[in-house]
Amino acid sequence: MQLHGHPQPRKIIQTPGVIVILYEAQGGVRQIFTDGRPLPNNDPQPWWYGYSIGHWDGDTLVVETTGFRDDVWLDVDGSPLTNSGKLTERFRRLNFGSLQIDVTVEDPKSYTKPFTVRVNQRLMPDTDLIEFVCAENEKSDAHLVGK
């Protein structure tokens, strides 16, 4: 959910068995498996972005994600998301330039009931991602021991 709110672009690559989202911010990579597998129920290795499976419901991509680390944030404000959390995203392309994502958050360790937020994004199909390096105004390397 956090990266849906970042202003940096992302690229969505769809193949028959997996959708990959490349995030320009921090060079993040997210996989959404669309090959028919279920969500794991055997306590998988927790991930920052969770473990995502997806399927199409008409023109809507429905993505369920579990398997989060217990120390991630739901948003850039630091709202908690724990390892018991589940996100259900519904991606719809409204027209050539618009993507609408409804995200339902369920996390009984952090919230008293599920809630849904809507994120509207602009699509820019003919653009490329650029390199993301967060080193602007870097002044600490001169103070590193052993340099």
C-alpha positions as CSV (number, residue, x, y, z in Angstrom):
1,M,0.0,0.0,0.0
2,Q,2.8,2.4,0.9
3,L,4.2,2.5,-2.7
4,H,0.7,3.3,-4.1
5,G,1.0,6.6,-2.4
6,H,4.6,7.5,-3.5
7,P,4.8,10.0,-6.4
8,Q,7.6,8.1,-8.2
9,P,6.5,6.1,-11.2
10,R,6.3,2.4,-11.6
11,K,6.2,0.0,-14.5
12,I,3.8,-2.9,-14.7
13,I,4.9,-5.9,-16.7
14,Q,2.3,-8.6,-17.4
15,T,3.2,-12.2,-18.4
16,P,0.9,-15.2,-18.5
17,G,1.9,-16.4,-15.0
18,V,3.1,-13.3,-13.1
19,I,2.7,-9.6,-13.1
20,V,5.8,-7.7,-12.0
21,I,5.7,-4.1,-10.7
22,L,9.0,-2.3,-10.9
23,Y,9.0,0.7,-8.5
24,E,11.4,3.6,-9.4
25,A,11.5,4.4,-5.7
26,Q,14.2,2.3,-4.0
27,G,14.4,0.0,-7.0
28,G,11.6,-2.1,-5.5
29,V,10.3,-5.2,-7.3
30,R,6.9,-6.8,-6.6
31,Q,5.6,-10.1,-8.0
32,I,1.9,-10.9,-8.3
33,F,1.5,-14.5,-9.2
34,T,-1.4,-15.1,-11.6
35,D,-0.8,-18.8,-12.4
36,G,-3.6,-20.1,-10.2
37,R,-1.7,-20.9,-7.1
38,P,-3.3,-20.1,-3.7
39,L,-1.9,-17.9,-1.0
40,P,0.5,-19.9,1.1
41,N,-0.8,-21.3,4.4
42,N,2.5,-22.7,5.7
43,D,3.9,-19.5,7.3
44,P,6.1,-18.4,4.3
45,Q,9.2,-16.2,4.7
46,P,7.8,-12.8,5.4
47,W,8.5,-10.1,2.8
48,W,8.4,-6.3,2.8
49,Y,5.8,-6.3,0.0
50,G,4.1,-9.5,1.2
51,Y,3.2,-12.5,-1.0
52,S,0.7,-11.7,-3.7
53,I,-1.6,-13.7,-5.9
54,G,-4.0,-12.3,-8.4
55,H,-6.8,-13.1,-10.8
56,W,-9.0,-11.3,-13.2
57,D,-12.6,-10.5,-12.4
58,G,-13.9,-9.1,-15.7
59,D,-11.7,-6.0,-16.3
60,T,-10.5,-5.8,-12.7
61,L,-7.3,-7.3,-11.4
62,V,-8.0,-8.6,-7.9
63,V,-4.8,-9.1,-5.8
64,E,-4.6,-10.7,-2.4
65,T,-1.5,-10.2,-0.3
66,T,-0.4,-11.8,3.0
67,G,3.0,-12.8,4.4
68,F,4.2,-9.4,5.5
69,R,7.0,-8.8,7.8
70,D,5.9,-7.7,11.3
71,D,7.6,-4.3,11.1
72,V,6.3,-2.7,7.9
73,W,4.3,0.4,7.5
74,L,1.0,0.6,5.7
75,D,1.7,4.1,4.5
76,V,4.4,6.8,4.5
77,D,2.9,8.2,7.8
78,G,3.9,5.0,9.6
79,S,0.5,3.4,10.1
80,P,1.2,-0.2,11.2
81,L,0.8,-3.4,9.2
82,T,1.7,-6.7,10.9
83,N,2.3,-10.2,9.9
84,S,-1.4,-11.0,10.4
85,G,-2.3,-8.3,7.8
86,K,-4.0,-9.0,4.5
87,L,-4.5,-6.5,1.6
88,T,-7.0,-7.0,-1.2
89,E,-6.4,-4.7,-4.1
90,R,-8.7,-4.2,-7.0
91,F,-7.0,-2.6,-10.0
92,R,-9.1,-1.1,-12.8
93,R,-8.0,0.9,-15.8
94,L,-10.8,3.5,-16.1
95,N,-9.6,4.9,-19.5
96,F,-6.3,5.3,-21.4
97,G,-4.7,7.6,-18.8
98,S,-6.3,6.5,-15.5
99,L,-5.8,3.6,-13.1
100,Q,-8.0,3.2,-10.0
101,I,-6.9,0.9,-7.1
102,D,-9.3,0.1,-4.2
103,V,-7.3,-1.4,-1.3
104,T,-9.0,-3.2,1.5
105,V,-6.9,-3.6,4.7
106,E,-7.5,-6.3,7.2
107,D,-5.2,-6.6,10.2
108,P,-6.8,-7.6,13.5
109,K,-3.5,-6.9,15.4
110,S,-3.6,-3.2,14.3
111,Y,-7.2,-2.3,13.4
112,T,-10.6,-3.0,14.8
113,K,-12.3,-3.7,11.5
114,P,-11.4,-3.9,7.8
115,F,-11.3,-0.6,5.8
116,T,-11.0,0.4,2.1
117,V,-9.1,3.3,0.5
118,R,-9.1,4.4,-3.1
119,V,-6.0,5.4,-4.9
120,N,-6.3,7.1,-8.3
121,Q,-3.2,7.1,-10.5
122,R,-2.2,8.6,-13.8
123,L,-1.0,6.1,-16.5
124,M,1.9,7.1,-18.7
125,P,2.4,4.2,-21.0
126,D,5.1,5.6,-23.2
127,T,7.6,6.6,-20.5
128,D,10.6,4.8,-18.9
129,L,11.8,4.5,-15.3
130,I,15.0,6.3,-14.4
131,E,17.7,5.3,-11.9
132,F,16.7,6.2,-8.3
133,V,19.6,7.0,-5.9
134,C,19.0,8.7,-2.6
135,A,22.3,10.4,-2.1
136,E,21.4,14.0,-2.6
137,N,23.1,16.2,0.1
138,E,25.2,13.2,1.3
139,K,27.7,14.4,3.8
140,S,28.3,11.4,6.1
141,D,30.7,9.4,3.9
142,A,33.6,11.7,4.9
143,H,33.1,10.7,8.6
144,L,33.1,6.9,8.0
145,V,35.6,5.0,10.1
146,G,38.3,3.2,8.1
147,K,37.9,5.3,4.9
